[in-house]
């Protein structure tokens, strides 16, 4: 699993929990829908932390809550 796929999976998971689609997520987070679609698709290889923070703010969770999942915990170290 890559960092990108872990982020994508987490955004999908949070949307599913809240019954949101990409457009409604973009609206509540105050970001352009194309930004959400690029994170969920192949266009964005590494979403910016500022964008993830906006998503967290819109969903009323902390960055810690966003990244506190087994998927992120099990990622391989990228810099050795």
MIMAR-172956 format. One record per residue: residue in three letters; x, y, z of N, C-alpha, C in turn. Coordinates in steps of 0.1 Angstrom, whole numbers, plus 5000, padded with zeros to 4 digits. Atoms other than C-alpha are relative to their C-alpha. Layout:
REM residues N
R   kolro   n_xx   n_yy   n_zz   ca_xx   ca_yy   ca_zz   c_xx   c_yy   c_zz
R     ALA      X      Y      Z       X       Y       Z      X      Y      Z
...
***
This chain:
REM residues 80
R   kolro   n_xx   n_yy   n_zz   ca_xx   ca_yy   ca_zz   c_xx   c_yy   c_zz
R     UNK   5008   4988   5000    5000    5000    5000   5009   5012   5000
R     UNK   4993   4987   5001    5012    5035    4992   4993   5011   5008
R     UNK   5006   4989   4992    5006    5067    5011   4988   5006   4992
R     UNK   5011   4995   5008    4984    5079    4982   4988   4992   5001
R     UNK   5012   5009   4999    4962    5049    4983   4994   4999   5014
R     UNK   5005   4999   4986    4959    5051    5021   4992   5012   5002
R     UNK   5007   4988   4999    4948    5087    5018   4986   4999   4992
R     UNK   5012   5002   5008    4923    5078    4990   4990   4991   5008
R     UNK   5009   5009   4993    4909    5049    5010   4994   5007   5012
R     UNK   5005   4994   4988    4906    5070    5041   4989   5011   4997
R     UNK   5011   4990   5004    4886    5098    5023   4988   4992   4996
R     UNK   5012   5008   5003    4863    5071    5008   4993   4995   5012
R     UNK   5006   5005   4988    4858    5056    5042   4992   5011   5008
R     UNK   5006   4989   4993    4850    5089    5058   4987   5005   4993
R     UNK   5012   4996   5008    4826    5098    5030   4989   4990   5002
R     UNK   5010   5011   4999    4808    5064    5033   4994   5001   5014
R     UNK   5005   4999   4986    4805    5068    5071   4989   5011   5001
R     UNK   5008   4988   4999    4788    5102    5066   4990   5001   4989
R     UNK   5009   5000   5011    4768    5094    5035   5003   5012   4990
R     UNK   4996   4989   5008    4787    5119    5014   5006   4995   4986
R     UNK   4994   5002   5013    4797    5120    4977   5011   5010   4999
R     UNK   4989   4991   5002    4827    5138    4963   4996   5015   5000
R     UNK   5005   4986   5001    4807    5170    4955   4996   5005   5013
R     UNK   5005   4995   4987    4791    5172    4989   5012   5002   5010
R     UNK   4988   4999   4992    4825    5166    5006   5007   5013   4996
R     UNK   4993   4987   5005    4840    5195    4985   4992   5012   5006
R     UNK   5008   4988   4995    4811    5218    4995   5002   5002   5015
R     UNK   4999   4998   4985    4814    5212    5033   5014   5003   5004
R     UNK   4986   4998   4997    4852    5214    5031   5005   5013   4994
R     UNK   4996   4987   5006    4853    5246    5010   5011   4998   4990
R     UNK   4990   5002   5010    4874    5231    4983   4993   4998   4987
R     UNK   5005   5003   5013    4869    5228    4946   4997   4985   4998
R     UNK   5003   5014   5002    4852    5195    4936   5012   4993   4992
R     UNK   4989   5006   5008    4881    5189    4911   5012   4996   5009
R     UNK   4989   5004   4991    4905    5188    4941   4997   4987   5006
R     UNK   5004   5013   4994    4885    5160    4957   5001   4989   4990
R     UNK   5000   5011   5011    4882    5141    4924   5015   4997   4997
R     UNK   4986   5003   5003    4920    5145    4919   5006   4991   5011
R     UNK   4995   5008   4989    4927    5130    4954   4994   4986   4998
R     UNK   5007   5014   5001    4902    5101    4947   5005   4993   4988
R     UNK   4996   5007   5013    4915    5095    4912   5016   4999   4999
R     UNK   4985   5002   5002    4950    5092    4897   5007   5013   4998
R     UNK   4993   4987   5004    4957    5129    4890   5009   5005   5011
R     UNK   4992   4995   4989    4970    5138    4925   5008   4988   5005
R     UNK   4991   5011   4995    5000    5117    4934   5003   5001   5015
R     UNK   4997   4998   4986    5006    5133    4968   4992   5013   5004
R     UNK   5008   4989   4996    4978    5155    4982   5007   5009   5011
R     UNK   4993   4992   4990    4990    5185    5002   4993   4999   5014
R     UNK   5005   5001   4987    4987    5185    5039   4989   5011   5003
R     UNK   5010   4989   4999    4968    5218    5037   4986   4996   4995
R     UNK   5013   5005   5005    4941    5201    5016   4994   4989   5009
R     UNK   5004   5011   4991    4939    5171    5039   4994   5007   5013
R     UNK   5005   4992   4988    4935    5197    5068   4986   5006   4997
R     UNK   5013   4995   5003    4906    5213    5050   4989   4989   5000
R     UNK   5010   5012   4999    4889    5179    5046   4997   4997   5014
R     UNK   5002   5002   4985    4894    5173    5083   4991   5010   5006
R     UNK   5008   4989   4994    4880    5207    5092   4985   4998   4996
R     UNK   5013   5001   5005    4850    5201    5070   4992   4988   5007
R     UNK   5006   5012   4993    4844    5166    5086   5000   5001   5015
R     UNK   4999   4998   4985    4851    5180    5121   5008   4989   5007
R     UNK   4991   5010   4993    4879    5156    5128   5014   5007   5000
R     UNK   4986   4995   5000    4916    5162    5136   5008   4993   4990
R     UNK   4991   5007   5009    4945    5154    5114   5004   4986   5006
R     UNK   4997   5012   4992    4954    5128    5141   4990   4989   4997
R     UNK   5011   5009   5003    4920    5112    5136   5000   4995   4986
R     UNK   5000   5004   5014    4924    5112    5099   5011   4989   4998
R     UNK   4989   5009   5002    4958    5094    5100   5001   4989   5010
R     UNK   4999   5010   4990    4951    5072    5130   4992   4987   4995
R     UNK   5006   5012   5005    4942    5040    5111   5011   4989   4998
R     UNK   4990   5011   5002    4960    5006    5107   5007   5002   4986
R     UNK   4994   4998   5013    4966    5015    5070   5012   5009   5000
R     UNK   4989   4990   4999    4987    5045    5078   5011   4994   5009
R     UNK   4990   5006   4991    5004    5026    5107   5009   4990   4993
R     UNK   4993   5011   5006    5015    4998    5084   5008   5004   4988
R     UNK   4993   4995   5012    5030    5020    5056   5015   4998   5002
R     UNK   4986   5001   5000    5066    5013    5048   5006   5014   5000
R     UNK   4993   4988   5000    5091    5040    5055   5005   5003   4986
R     UNK   4997   4997   5013    5096    5059    5023   5015   5005   4998
R     UNK   4986   4995   5001    5130    5075    5031   5008   4991   5009
R     UNK   4992   5010   4992    5157    5051    5042   5014   5005   5000
***
